[in-house]
Amino acid sequence: MLNASLTIALEPHYGPRSLSERLFKYSLAVQPQGPLKRTVLYFDYNATSPLHPIARQAWLEISDKHWQNPSSLFPEAAVARVLLEDNRDVLADLLGCEPQRIVFTSGATEANNAIAAFLFQTSHRDATVAISAIEHPCVLDPFHHFFGNRVRELPVNVSGTVCLESIESLLATSNPVLLSVMAANNETGVIQPWENILDLCRQRGISFHTDAAQWIGKLPIQGLGACDWVTGSAHKFGGPKGVGFLVIPENTRSFHSQRGGPQENRSRGGTEDLASITAMVAVLVHLQNQGAPCAQDETGARHRRSLAFGRDAGEARLCELLPGVIPLGQHSERLWNTLAVLVPQVENIRLVAQLGREGIACSTGSACSSSSGTPSAVLTAMGIDSSQARHLIRLSGGWETAPSEWIEAVEKLSIAATQCLAVAPRVALGPQGS
């Protein structure tokens, strides 16, 4: 495991230099100190991730040396402006889009709300939008708020994958102003065929949006910039909370994520948080570097397969210990870090509480909907009724989660389920395919 002893030299450059020279010079000094002792095994990365050491160091350095307002006119503020635009250039290069398309935001929730509001304000009164039934609440809620019964929800199969046939059928008979399908699902980890959907939209001239909050930091991001709209949140991949980005279509006029000053090419008023933006881009560069977990090269692919091996070993062990367990999305392509299961006869809230006492931090599904008391839209779309949804447990690991930690987590899950059964009446779990 990396310790926090590292240095990042940040140097703004004014001349035409290479991409790497224009933003950061990294030097990472790793001192072998043995594994860090942890009292809790954290398996809730899909809700949020711990701040990566590189992000922390970048944030501290910018906060210390370049805290000035990038919109001010004195020389030190001009340096902050150069760093801000360098961040935009590097992120655009990673995504494969033009820098002017990137708007820095407070996260995906703000960005997704802004897209819905913008399309509502600029589209004709009978315009429709098509969104998948498994979207995060920050997509579902604003689009239903603005478009009401003009929202067309795209169904998924029992594994939680959006059906391409339903999209082809919809586009053959209607012309929505936007089609939105997330890149990867936050509750099941099931990867969506967003590239195929993008092709279908291109053929029909339909604007396409993907909420990539769960994809970024786990898989290569090259090519995401081909989508018309892309949203992401830094805290999902080791960056700070309260910062993210939005990719908007080329030549988009009068778009405002929030009104105010002329910042972000007049697309979002408010002083930019340069320290958090730099921290976000710094960790993303690190995760996309050659051989890193999200790199597009073969070394990166091997790294992801190795990480998936730990999840798969944990899944197999859990099925041995609790034969009635039902993994969700098991036969679909999933994020390497996510294991969502229905645990028979035990209500998930009690099980998560018991696991917390045993030193395992996990969840009952989406952190943004678990407190509402109603089954998530994801499970409902997959045909899982409310009585079954009460048994969902989600384990989502990180880049350094070892196979042994997956095994420890599921073994403690099995013990916790047995303990819960010993003190509570059993609740039947009906059959459900995955």
C-alpha positions as CSV (number, residue, x, y, z in Angstrom):
1,M,0.0,0.0,0.0
2,L,1.3,3.5,-0.8
3,N,2.2,5.7,2.1
4,A,1.4,9.4,2.0
5,S,5.1,10.4,1.5
6,L,5.0,11.8,-2.0
7,T,5.8,15.0,-3.7
8,I,4.1,16.6,-6.7
9,A,5.7,19.6,-8.3
10,L,3.2,21.8,-10.0
11,E,4.5,24.2,-12.6
12,P,2.4,26.4,-14.9
13,H,3.8,26.8,-18.3
14,Y,3.0,29.6,-20.8
15,G,4.7,28.2,-23.9
16,P,3.5,25.5,-26.4
17,R,4.8,22.4,-24.6
18,S,3.8,18.8,-24.4
19,L,0.7,17.9,-22.5
20,S,2.6,16.3,-19.6
21,E,4.9,19.4,-19.3
22,R,1.9,21.8,-19.3
23,L,0.4,20.5,-16.1
24,F,2.4,18.4,-13.7
25,K,5.7,16.8,-13.0
26,Y,5.1,13.9,-10.7
27,S,7.7,12.3,-8.5
28,L,6.3,9.6,-6.2
29,A,8.5,8.4,-3.4
30,V,7.1,5.2,-1.9
31,Q,8.8,4.1,1.3
32,P,8.2,0.4,2.2
33,Q,6.6,0.4,5.6
34,G,4.6,-2.8,5.4
35,P,0.8,-2.9,5.2
36,L,-1.2,-0.3,7.1
37,K,-3.3,-1.6,10.0
38,R,-7.0,-1.0,9.5
39,T,-9.7,-1.6,11.9
40,V,-12.5,-1.5,9.2
41,L,-12.6,-3.2,5.8
42,Y,-14.1,-0.6,3.6
43,F,-16.5,-2.0,0.9
44,D,-18.5,1.0,-0.1
45,Y,-16.4,2.6,-2.8
46,N,-19.4,3.0,-5.1
47,A,-20.8,5.4,-2.5
48,T,-17.5,7.3,-2.1
49,S,-13.8,6.6,-2.0
50,P,-11.1,7.7,0.4
51,L,-9.0,10.7,-0.7
52,H,-6.0,9.4,-2.7
53,P,-2.6,10.6,-1.5
54,I,-1.9,12.2,-4.8
55,A,-5.1,14.1,-4.7
56,R,-4.4,15.2,-1.1
57,Q,-0.9,16.4,-2.0
58,A,-2.1,18.3,-5.1
59,W,-4.9,20.0,-3.1
60,L,-2.5,21.1,-0.4
61,E,0.0,22.4,-2.8
62,I,-2.5,24.4,-4.8
63,S,-4.2,25.7,-1.6
64,D,-0.8,26.8,-0.3
65,K,0.8,28.3,-3.4
66,H,-2.0,29.1,-5.9
67,W,-5.1,30.1,-3.8
68,Q,-5.8,33.2,-5.7
69,N,-9.0,33.8,-7.7
70,P,-8.4,32.7,-11.3
71,S,-10.6,35.5,-12.6
72,S,-8.5,38.3,-11.0
73,L,-6.0,40.3,-13.1
74,F,-2.7,40.5,-11.0
75,P,0.2,38.1,-12.0
76,E,-0.4,35.5,-9.3
77,A,-4.0,35.2,-10.3
78,A,-2.9,34.8,-13.9
79,V,-0.8,31.8,-12.8
80,A,-4.0,30.3,-11.2
81,R,-5.8,30.9,-14.4
82,V,-3.1,29.0,-16.4
83,L,-3.3,26.1,-14.0
84,L,-7.1,26.0,-14.3
85,E,-6.9,25.9,-18.1
86,D,-4.1,23.3,-18.0
87,N,-6.4,21.1,-15.9
88,R,-9.1,21.5,-18.5
89,D,-6.7,20.6,-21.3
90,V,-5.5,17.5,-19.6
91,L,-9.0,16.3,-18.7
92,A,-10.1,16.9,-22.3
93,D,-7.1,14.9,-23.6
94,L,-8.0,12.0,-21.3
95,L,-11.6,12.0,-22.4
96,G,-11.0,12.7,-26.1
97,C,-12.8,16.0,-26.5
98,E,-12.2,19.7,-27.0
99,P,-11.2,21.6,-23.8
100,Q,-13.9,24.2,-24.4
101,R,-16.6,21.5,-23.9
102,I,-15.6,20.9,-20.3
103,V,-17.3,22.7,-17.4
104,F,-16.0,22.1,-13.9
105,T,-18.9,21.6,-11.5
106,S,-19.6,20.5,-7.9
107,G,-20.3,16.9,-9.1
108,A,-22.6,14.8,-11.2
109,T,-25.8,15.8,-9.3
110,E,-25.4,19.4,-10.2
111,A,-24.4,18.5,-13.8
112,N,-27.3,16.1,-14.4
113,N,-29.8,18.6,-13.0
114,A,-28.4,21.3,-15.2
115,I,-28.7,19.2,-18.3
116,A,-32.4,18.5,-17.5
117,A,-33.1,22.1,-16.9
118,F,-31.3,23.3,-20.0
119,L,-33.1,20.9,-22.3
120,F,-36.5,21.7,-20.7
121,Q,-35.9,25.5,-21.3
122,T,-34.6,25.1,-24.9
123,S,-36.8,22.4,-26.3
124,H,-40.3,22.6,-27.8
125,R,-43.2,22.0,-25.4
126,D,-43.9,18.5,-26.7
127,A,-40.3,17.3,-26.5
128,T,-39.6,13.9,-25.0
129,V,-36.5,12.5,-23.4
130,A,-35.5,8.8,-23.1
131,I,-33.7,7.6,-20.0
132,S,-32.9,4.1,-18.8
133,A,-34.9,2.8,-15.9
134,I,-31.8,2.1,-13.8
135,E,-30.4,5.6,-13.7
136,H,-29.1,7.2,-10.5
137,P,-31.7,9.4,-8.7
138,C,-29.8,12.5,-9.8
139,V,-30.8,11.7,-13.4
140,L,-34.2,10.2,-12.8
141,D,-35.6,12.9,-10.5
142,P,-34.7,16.0,-12.4
143,F,-35.8,14.6,-15.8
144,H,-39.1,13.5,-14.3
145,H,-39.5,16.9,-12.6
146,F,-39.0,18.9,-15.8
147,F,-40.5,16.6,-18.4
148,G,-43.1,14.7,-16.4
149,N,-45.1,12.3,-18.6
150,R,-42.8,13.1,-21.5
151,V,-40.1,10.9,-20.1
152,R,-39.7,7.5,-21.9
153,E,-38.0,5.0,-19.6
154,L,-35.9,2.3,-21.3
155,P,-36.3,-1.2,-19.9
156,V,-33.5,-3.5,-18.8
157,N,-33.3,-7.3,-18.8
158,V,-33.2,-9.4,-15.6
159,S,-29.4,-8.9,-15.3
160,G,-29.8,-5.1,-15.4
161,T,-28.5,-4.4,-18.9
162,V,-30.4,-1.9,-21.0
163,C,-32.0,-3.6,-24.0
164,L,-30.6,-2.3,-27.3
165,E,-33.7,-3.6,-29.1
166,S,-35.9,-1.3,-27.1
167,I,-33.8,1.7,-28.0
168,E,-33.9,0.8,-31.7
169,S,-37.7,0.4,-31.5
170,L,-38.0,3.8,-29.7
171,L,-35.8,5.6,-32.1
172,A,-37.7,4.1,-35.1
173,T,-40.9,5.8,-33.9
174,S,-39.9,8.9,-32.0
175,N,-37.3,11.6,-31.9
176,P,-36.4,12.4,-28.3
177,V,-34.2,15.5,-27.6
178,L,-32.0,13.4,-25.4
179,L,-31.3,9.7,-24.7
180,S,-29.5,9.0,-21.4
181,V,-28.0,5.7,-20.3
182,M,-25.4,5.5,-17.5
183,A,-22.0,3.9,-18.3
184,A,-22.0,1.5,-15.3
185,N,-24.6,0.9,-12.6
186,N,-23.9,2.0,-9.1
187,E,-25.9,-0.7,-7.4
188,T,-25.1,-3.8,-9.4
189,G,-21.9,-2.8,-11.2
190,V,-23.4,-3.9,-14.5
191,I,-21.7,-2.2,-17.4
192,Q,-24.0,-0.7,-20.0
193,P,-23.4,-0.8,-23.7
194,W,-23.0,3.0,-23.9
195,E,-20.8,2.9,-27.0
196,N,-23.4,0.9,-29.0
197,I,-26.1,3.2,-27.8
198,L,-24.0,6.2,-28.8
199,D,-23.7,4.7,-32.3
200,L,-27.5,4.3,-32.5
201,C,-28.0,7.9,-31.5
202,R,-25.4,9.1,-34.0
203,Q,-27.3,7.3,-36.8
204,R,-30.6,9.1,-35.8
205,G,-29.1,12.5,-34.9
206,I,-30.1,12.1,-31.3
207,S,-28.2,13.8,-28.5
208,F,-26.7,11.2,-26.1
209,H,-25.8,11.6,-22.4
210,T,-24.0,9.2,-20.1
211,D,-23.6,9.5,-16.4
212,A,-20.1,8.1,-16.0
213,A,-19.7,8.6,-12.3
214,Q,-19.1,4.8,-11.6
215,W,-17.1,4.1,-14.8
216,I,-14.4,6.8,-14.2
217,G,-11.6,5.6,-12.0
218,K,-12.4,1.9,-12.6
219,L,-12.2,1.6,-16.4
220,P,-10.4,3.5,-19.2
221,I,-12.0,6.8,-20.0
222,Q,-10.7,7.3,-23.5
223,G,-13.6,7.8,-25.9
224,L,-16.1,9.1,-23.4
225,G,-15.7,12.5,-24.9
226,A,-17.4,11.3,-28.1
227,C,-20.7,11.4,-26.1
228,D,-22.6,14.7,-26.4
229,W,-23.0,15.0,-22.6
230,V,-20.8,13.3,-19.9
231,T,-21.0,13.8,-16.1
232,G,-18.6,12.7,-13.4
233,S,-17.8,13.2,-9.7
234,A,-14.3,13.3,-8.3
235,H,-15.1,11.6,-5.0
236,K,-16.0,8.4,-6.8
237,F,-12.3,7.9,-7.9
238,G,-10.2,9.2,-5.0
239,G,-10.7,13.0,-5.5
240,P,-12.3,15.5,-3.1
241,K,-16.0,15.7,-2.5
242,G,-17.8,18.7,-4.0
243,V,-16.0,18.8,-7.4
244,G,-16.7,17.1,-10.8
245,F,-17.1,17.9,-14.4
246,L,-19.6,18.1,-17.2
247,V,-18.9,17.7,-20.9
248,I,-21.3,19.7,-23.1
249,P,-21.9,19.4,-26.9
250,E,-19.9,21.6,-29.2
251,N,-21.2,25.1,-29.9
252,T,-23.8,24.9,-27.1
253,R,-25.2,28.3,-26.5
254,S,-26.9,29.8,-23.4
255,F,-26.0,26.8,-21.2
256,H,-25.8,27.6,-17.5
257,S,-25.1,25.1,-14.8
258,Q,-25.7,27.9,-12.4
259,R,-26.1,31.6,-13.1
260,G,-23.8,34.3,-11.8
261,G,-20.4,35.5,-13.1
262,P,-18.7,34.7,-16.4
263,Q,-16.7,31.8,-15.1
264,E,-16.3,28.5,-17.1
265,N,-16.9,30.2,-20.4
266,R,-20.1,31.7,-19.0
267,S,-21.5,28.2,-18.4
268,R,-21.2,28.2,-14.6
269,G,-21.1,31.2,-12.4
270,G,-18.9,31.1,-9.2
271,T,-15.2,31.1,-8.4
272,E,-13.6,27.9,-9.5
273,D,-12.2,25.6,-6.8
274,L,-8.8,25.3,-8.3
275,A,-7.3,23.1,-5.5
276,S,-10.1,20.5,-5.8
277,I,-10.1,20.6,-9.6
278,T,-6.3,20.0,-9.6
279,A,-6.7,17.2,-7.1
280,M,-9.4,15.6,-9.3
281,V,-7.3,15.8,-12.5
282,A,-4.1,14.7,-10.7
283,V,-5.6,11.5,-9.4
284,L,-7.3,10.8,-12.7
285,V,-4.0,11.1,-14.6
286,H,-2.4,8.7,-12.1
287,L,-5.2,6.1,-12.5
288,Q,-4.9,6.3,-16.3
289,N,-1.1,6.1,-16.5
290,Q,0.5,3.1,-18.2
291,G,0.0,0.0,-16.1
292,A,-2.4,1.7,-13.7
293,P,-5.9,0.1,-13.0
294,C,-7.6,2.3,-15.6
295,A,-4.9,2.3,-18.3
296,Q,-6.0,1.3,-21.7
297,D,-2.9,-0.9,-22.3
298,E,-2.6,-4.6,-21.7
299,T,-0.9,-4.1,-18.3
300,G,-4.0,-2.1,-17.2
301,A,-6.3,-4.9,-18.5
302,R,-4.3,-7.5,-16.5
303,H,-4.5,-5.3,-13.4
304,R,-8.3,-5.1,-13.7
305,R,-8.5,-8.9,-14.2
306,S,-6.5,-9.3,-11.1
307,L,-8.8,-7.0,-9.2
308,A,-11.9,-8.9,-10.5
309,F,-10.4,-12.1,-9.4
310,G,-10.7,-11.0,-5.8
311,R,-14.4,-10.1,-6.2
312,D,-15.1,-13.4,-8.0
313,A,-13.4,-15.4,-5.3
314,G,-15.4,-13.6,-2.7
315,E,-18.6,-14.3,-4.7
316,A,-17.8,-18.0,-5.0
317,R,-17.0,-18.3,-1.3
318,L,-20.2,-16.5,-0.3
319,C,-22.3,-18.9,-2.5
320,E,-20.6,-21.8,-0.7
321,L,-21.4,-20.4,2.7
322,L,-24.9,-19.3,2.0
323,P,-26.3,-21.5,-0.8
324,G,-29.5,-19.4,-1.2
325,V,-27.6,-16.2,-2.0
326,I,-28.5,-14.6,-5.4
327,P,-25.8,-12.5,-7.0
328,L,-27.2,-9.8,-9.3
329,G,-25.8,-9.3,-12.8
330,Q,-23.7,-12.4,-12.4
331,H,-24.0,-13.2,-16.1
332,S,-23.4,-9.7,-17.4
333,E,-20.2,-7.7,-17.7
334,R,-19.7,-5.9,-14.4
335,L,-17.3,-3.5,-12.8
336,W,-14.4,-5.4,-11.3
337,N,-15.1,-4.0,-7.8
338,T,-18.9,-4.6,-7.3
339,L,-20.7,-7.5,-5.8
340,A,-24.5,-7.1,-5.2
341,V,-26.4,-10.0,-3.7
342,L,-29.8,-10.9,-2.3
343,V,-29.3,-12.6,1.1
344,P,-32.3,-14.8,1.9
345,Q,-34.3,-14.4,5.1
346,V,-32.3,-11.5,6.5
347,E,-33.3,-7.8,6.2
348,N,-30.4,-5.8,4.8
349,I,-30.5,-2.9,7.3
350,R,-30.0,-5.3,10.2
351,L,-27.3,-7.2,8.3
352,V,-25.4,-4.0,7.4
353,A,-25.5,-2.9,11.0
354,Q,-24.2,-6.2,12.2
355,L,-21.4,-6.2,9.6
356,G,-20.5,-2.7,10.8
357,R,-20.0,-4.1,14.3
358,E,-17.8,-6.8,12.8
359,G,-15.6,-4.2,11.0
360,I,-17.1,-4.4,7.5
361,A,-18.4,-1.2,5.9
362,C,-20.8,-2.0,3.1
363,S,-24.3,-0.8,2.0
364,T,-27.8,-1.8,1.1
365,G,-27.4,-0.4,-2.4
366,S,-27.3,3.2,-3.5
367,A,-26.3,5.6,-0.7
368,C,-28.5,8.2,-2.4
369,S,-31.7,6.2,-2.2
370,S,-31.1,3.7,0.7
371,S,-32.5,6.2,3.3
372,S,-35.8,6.7,1.4
373,G,-37.3,3.4,2.6
374,T,-38.6,2.5,-0.8
375,P,-37.0,-0.1,-3.2
376,S,-34.5,1.4,-5.7
377,A,-35.6,2.0,-9.3
378,V,-32.7,-0.3,-10.3
379,L,-34.1,-3.3,-8.5
380,T,-37.7,-2.5,-9.6
381,A,-36.5,-2.3,-13.2
382,M,-34.8,-5.7,-12.8
383,G,-38.1,-7.3,-11.7
384,I,-37.2,-7.5,-8.0
385,D,-40.1,-6.6,-5.8
386,S,-40.1,-4.7,-2.6
387,S,-40.0,-7.8,-0.4
388,Q,-37.0,-9.1,-2.2
389,A,-35.2,-5.7,-2.3
390,R,-35.0,-5.7,1.5
391,H,-32.4,-8.4,1.2
392,L,-29.9,-6.6,-1.0
393,I,-26.3,-6.2,0.2
394,R,-23.7,-4.4,-1.9
395,L,-20.0,-4.8,-1.5
396,S,-17.8,-2.5,-3.6
397,G,-14.1,-2.6,-3.2
398,G,-11.2,-0.4,-4.3
399,W,-7.9,-0.4,-6.1
400,E,-6.1,-1.9,-3.2
401,T,-8.7,-4.4,-1.9
402,A,-7.0,-7.7,-1.7
403,P,-8.6,-11.1,-2.5
404,S,-8.1,-12.1,1.2
405,E,-10.1,-9.0,2.2
406,W,-13.0,-10.1,-0.1
407,I,-12.9,-13.6,1.5
408,E,-12.8,-12.1,5.0
409,A,-15.8,-9.8,4.2
410,V,-18.0,-12.5,2.8
411,E,-17.1,-14.9,5.6
412,K,-18.1,-12.3,8.1
413,L,-21.3,-11.6,6.1
414,S,-22.2,-15.3,6.4
415,I,-21.6,-15.2,10.1
416,A,-23.6,-12.0,10.5
417,A,-26.5,-13.5,8.5
418,T,-26.6,-16.5,10.8
419,Q,-26.5,-14.3,13.9
420,C,-29.4,-12.2,12.5
421,L,-31.4,-15.3,11.8
422,A,-30.9,-16.5,15.3
423,V,-32.6,-13.5,16.9
424,A,-35.3,-12.6,14.3
425,P,-38.1,-14.3,12.5
426,R,-37.2,-15.5,9.0
427,V,-38.5,-13.7,6.0
428,A,-39.0,-15.8,2.8
429,L,-37.2,-14.7,-0.4
430,G,-39.0,-15.6,-3.6
431,P,-37.1,-16.9,-6.7
432,Q,-35.3,-14.3,-8.7
433,G,-33.1,-14.8,-11.8
434,S,-29.9,-12.8,-12.2
